[in-house]
Amino acid sequence: MNKESLMDEIIERIAVCTRCGLCQNRTQTVPGEGSLGAKIFFVGEAPGREEDLSGRPFVGAAGKLFTTILKAVDIAREEVYIGNIIKCRPPENRTPTMEEMKACAPFLLAQLQVVQPRLIVTLGASSLSFFLSGREIKITEMRGKYQQWEGGIPIFPMFHPSYLLRNASKAPGSPKALTWSDIQEVRRVYEQSE
C-alpha cells in the first residue's frame, strides 16, 4: 500500500473510533493534516472547539498564531504534518487524561510510521509527556531541548501556541521570544532535510 492509502485507512478508523468516552460528545474527529512526506511532524494535545467543528487541527486562535509562526520562518503548513495526540475534543477543552492518550496513541503512532518525519515537534507539556511515557514535565524547563524517543525520531519541545496567547510579552526571555528561537531551530532542521 502507498502512503495515501495507509493514511486514508487510519483516518477512516479514527472516524469510527469508540476507544474512550470522548467519542460521545465529538462533532467530528480531527485526525490531522499535511504532507505525507513531511520532514517535520508537529504534535499538539487535543482538538479545541473550532477544530471539533471543522475537523482540522490548529484552526482556532492558537492555530492562527501557529500558522503565523510557521510563515515567519518560511514554512508552509502544507509542507509539514500537523496532528494531535487526541483525535476528539475533550469537554470544555480540558487536558486529556493519560488513559485517553493511551487509547488514541495507536492512531498517532501509525501516522508517524506513515509520514516517517525526521523531527517530531511537540507543542506543550501534554504532548511531550506522552512521548516521554507519561513522565511529569515542566514545558518551561524542557522547551528547546532535544529529547530522544524510543521510536528513534528526535523530539523538539516547544510552547503550545495557546500558551503564547496567554503570555503576550515579546521581551527577551519571554515565551514568545523563546518560541522565536525554537522555530528558527526547527527551520534549520527543515533546511537540512530538503
N, C-alpha and C positions, 0 to 999 in steps of 0.2 A: 504494500500500500504506500502511496505517496503521502507527503506531509499534509496536504489539504484534506485528503480522505480521512487520515488519522485524526486530525483536529476536528473535522466535522463530526466524527463518531463521538469524540469526547464531549463536544458541545451538545449533541443530542442526549447523551447520558446525563449531563448536568441539568438539562431542561426538565427531565422527569425524576430527578433525584428526590428521595424522601429519607435520606440517611439520618437527618436530625429534624428537630421541630421547626427550624427556620423556614422550611418549605411551606408551612401552613399559612404564613402571612405575606409571602412574597407576591409582588405583582408579576415579576418575571425574574429569571435568573440572569446573572451578569457574568458570563464565562470569561471574558477578556477579549482583547483585540490587538491586531498589529501584524507585523511581518513575521511569517513563519521561518524566515531566515535571519531573524534579528540577532545581533550580537549582544544586545543589552535587553534584559528582561526585568521590568520594574514590577515589584510585588507590594501591593498595599494590603490593608487589613480586611476590609469588607465594603460592599456597596452601601451608599447612603440613599437618601430619598430620591434624588434626581437620577441616580444610577438604576435604582429599582424601577423607576418609571420608564427609562429609556432602554434598559438592557445593555448599556455601555458603561465601561469603567471610567472614572475620573472625568465626569462631565458637569458636576456642580461647581460651586465656588472654588473649592480646593482643586478640582480638576482644571478649571480655567487657569489658576495660578500655576499648576503643574505644566500645562502646555506652554505658558509664558516662559517658565524656567527652561524648558527644553529649547524653545526658539532662541533664547538668549545665547545659547552655545551652538546654534545652527543644527539642531537635531529635530527632525520632523517626527511627530507621533507615529506616522505610518512606517517609520524605519525601525522602530523598536516594538517590543511586545509589552503590553500593559495588562495586568490582571490583579486579582486579589486572592488571598488565601481562601476566604469565604465567598461563595458564589451567590448567596442570598442575603438580603438586608436584615441585620438584627433589629429587633424592636427598639424604637427611639434611638437608633444609631449607637446602641451600647457596644462595648467591647465584646467581641466574640469569646466564648469560653474555649478552653483548651479542648474540651470534648467536641465542640462544633468544628474547631480547626482540624482535629484528627479525622472527623467524619468526612470533611471536604478535601483533606490532603491528597488522596489518590488522584483527584482531578488535576490539581496543580502540579503534582509530580509527573503525571502523564503529559501535561502541556510542556513542562520543562524538557522532557525526553524528546518531544516532537521538535521543539524550537532549537534545542541544544545551544543556548547562548554562551558567550564567553564570560559574561558577568551577570550576576543577579544583584539588582539594586533594591534593597528593602526600604520601604517608606514607613517609618515609625517603629515604635517599640514592639508592637504585637507581631508584625511580620518577621522582624529579626528574631524574636523569641521563638517563633515557630521553627525557624531553621536551626536554632541552637537547642533543639529538643526541649522547648518549654522553659528554659532557664530564665529566671527573673533578670531583667536587664534594665539599665537606665540609658535611654537613647542619647541623653546629653553627654554621657561618658563614652558611648560606643560609636556614635556617628563619625564618619570619615575614617574609620579604622577597618581595614580588611579583615574578614573572618573566613576561615576555611569551613566548608560544609562537607558532610560525609559524601555528598554526591560528586565531589571533586570540582565543582564550579566555585570560584571565589565569590564572596558576598561583600558588597559595599553598602553599609547602612547610611541612610540619610534621614533627615527630619521629614515627617509627613507634611504635605502642603497645608493641611488644616491647622497644624501647629503654627506654621508661619503666619496664617491668617490671624491667629490669636496673639502673635508676637510681632508687631509691625515694625519695630525699630530696625534700622539698617546700620546702626553703629558697629564699629569694629567689635568682633566677638559675639555679636547678636546672632540668633538663629538664622536670620536672612543672610547675614554676612558669611556665616559658616556654610550655608547652603550654596552660596555662590562659589566658594572654594570647592565644595564637594562636587558640584555639577561640572566644574572645569576638569576635575579628575575623571569623571565619567566620560567627558568629551575626549580626553586623552586616550582612554581605553578604546573608545569608539573609533578614533582615527587609526589606532594601531591595527584594528581588526578589518579595515577596509581593504 
